[in-house]
């Protein structure tokens, strides 16, 4: 019984790792940085990973209890990646836990903000994206283009079969192809 439970957890971790890898790959698409002007900095890359992680988690959570184990492992993969990234950037061992906690709290705050913005009408998403991207203005064309991408990605994931998603193949649109 315990061995079966450990094997299932290992399988959930493997699947979450594949999903997370696809999220990071999409978040690192050159178009976000070159065409949409997202700063190619640790902060800009964090924001793009957070947006994509949020979108995938929302889709997984829409399936209810079926995806809970993978969802938790996906959040754990994000936290581990933040920890690794901070260490690679030279953050001292004493400061890593505090910064990981801050990054995780930032993710949850952004997820709440993005959820509310996607449910609202008008320019709520543009305003939310601009606020989280720091010096951006919600009326900038790049923010409008990013908001269009986020909406398109949410729509694409919403119609994707959850089995494909769980196998590490989230369906994201091409950031260059979204008006």
C-alpha positions in Angstrom: 0.0 0.0 0.0 2.8 2.5 0.9 4.8 1.5 -2.1 1.9 2.1 -4.4 1.3 5.5 -2.8 5.0 6.4 -3.3 4.9 5.3 -7.0 1.7 7.4 -7.6 3.4 10.4 -6.0 6.5 9.9 -8.1 4.2 9.7 -11.2 2.5 13.0 -10.2 5.9 14.6 -9.7 7.0 13.4 -13.1 3.9 14.8 -14.7 4.2 18.1 -12.8 7.8 18.4 -13.9 6.8 18.0 -17.5 4.0 20.5 -17.2 6.3 23.0 -15.5 9.0 22.5 -18.1 6.4 23.4 -20.8 5.3 26.4 -18.8 8.9 27.7 -18.5 9.6 27.0 -22.2 6.5 29.0 -23.2 7.3 31.8 -20.7 10.8 32.1 -22.2 9.5 32.7 -25.8 11.5 35.4 -27.4 8.4 37.2 -28.6 7.5 38.2 -25.0 10.7 40.0 -24.5 11.6 41.2 -28.0 8.1 42.1 -29.3 6.1 42.8 -26.2 8.9 44.5 -24.3 8.7 42.4 -21.2 12.0 43.0 -19.4 14.4 40.1 -20.0 15.4 40.2 -16.3 14.8 37.8 -13.4 11.8 39.9 -12.5 10.4 39.9 -16.0 11.0 36.2 -16.4 9.3 35.5 -13.0 6.2 37.5 -14.1 5.9 35.5 -17.3 6.3 32.2 -15.5 3.7 33.3 -13.0 1.2 34.2 -15.7 1.6 30.8 -17.5 1.6 28.9 -14.2 -1.6 30.7 -13.2 -3.3 29.8 -16.5 -2.4 26.1 -16.3 -3.4 25.9 -12.6 -6.7 27.5 -13.3 -7.4 24.9 -16.0 -6.4 22.0 -13.8 -8.4 23.3 -10.9 -11.5 23.4 -13.1 -11.4 19.6 -13.2 -11.7 19.4 -9.4 -10.3 16.6 -7.3 -9.1 14.6 -10.3 -6.1 17.0 -10.8 -5.4 18.0 -7.2 -2.3 15.8 -6.8 -0.7 17.1 -10.0 -1.7 20.7 -9.1 0.1 20.4 -5.8 3.2 18.9 -7.3 3.2 21.7 -10.0 3.2 24.4 -7.2 6.0 22.5 -5.5 8.0 22.5 -8.8 7.5 26.2 -9.0 8.8 26.7 -5.5 11.8 24.5 -6.1 12.6 26.4 -9.3 12.5 29.7 -7.4 14.8 28.3 -4.7 17.2 27.0 -7.4 17.1 30.3 -9.3 17.8 32.4 -6.2 20.8 30.2 -5.3 22.1 30.5 -8.9 21.8 34.3 -8.6 24.0 34.2 -5.6 21.5 34.7 -2.8 22.9 33.5 0.4 21.5 30.4 2.2 20.1 32.5 4.9 18.1 34.7 2.6 16.8 32.0 0.2 13.8 30.8 2.4 12.6 34.4 3.0 12.8 35.2 -0.7 11.2 32.0 -1.8 8.3 32.7 0.7 8.0 36.2 -0.8 8.0 34.8 -4.4 5.3 32.2 -3.5 3.2 34.8 -1.8 3.6 37.0 -4.9 2.4 34.2 -7.0 -0.8 33.7 -5.0 -1.5 37.4 -4.9 -1.1 37.6 -8.7 -3.2 34.5 -9.2 -6.0 36.1 -7.3 -5.6 39.4 -9.2 -5.5 37.6 -12.6 -8.5 35.5 -11.8 -10.5 38.6 -10.8 -9.3 40.5 -13.9 -10.2 37.7 -16.3 -13.7 37.5 -14.7 -14.2 41.3 -15.0 -15.0 43.2 -18.1 -13.3 46.1 -19.7 -9.6 46.8 -19.1 -9.2 45.1 -15.8 -6.7 42.6 -17.2 -4.6 45.3 -18.8 -4.6 47.3 -15.5 -3.6 44.2 -13.6 -0.8 43.3 -16.0 0.5 46.8 -16.0 0.6 46.9 -12.2 2.5 43.7 -11.9 4.9 44.6 -14.7 5.9 47.7 -12.7 6.5 50.7 -14.9 4.0 49.7 -17.6 1.0 51.8 -18.5 -2.3 49.9 -19.0 -2.9 51.8 -22.3 0.5 50.8 -23.8 0.0 48.6 -26.9 2.4 46.0 -25.5 0.1 45.6 -22.4 -2.9 45.3 -24.7 -1.1 42.7 -26.7 -0.1 40.8 -23.6 -3.7 40.9 -22.3 -4.9 39.5 -25.7 -2.4 36.7 -25.4 -3.4 35.9 -21.8 -7.1 35.7 -22.9 -6.2 33.6 -25.9 -4.1 31.3 -23.7 -6.9 30.9 -21.2 -9.4 30.1 -24.0 -6.9 27.6 -25.6 -6.3 25.8 -22.3 -10.1 25.8 -21.5 -10.9 23.6 -24.5 -7.8 21.4 -24.2 -8.4 17.8 -23.0 -7.1 17.6 -19.4 -5.3 14.3 -20.2 -3.1 16.1 -22.7 -2.4 18.8 -20.2 -1.5 16.4 -17.5 0.9 14.6 -19.8 2.9 17.9 -20.0 1.5 19.3 -23.2 -0.3 22.5 -22.4 -1.8 24.2 -25.4 -0.5 27.8 -25.5 -1.0 30.1 -28.5 2.0 31.6 -30.4 2.6 34.9 -28.7 3.4 36.4 -32.2 0.1 35.3 -33.6 -2.2 37.0 -31.1 -3.3 40.5 -32.1 
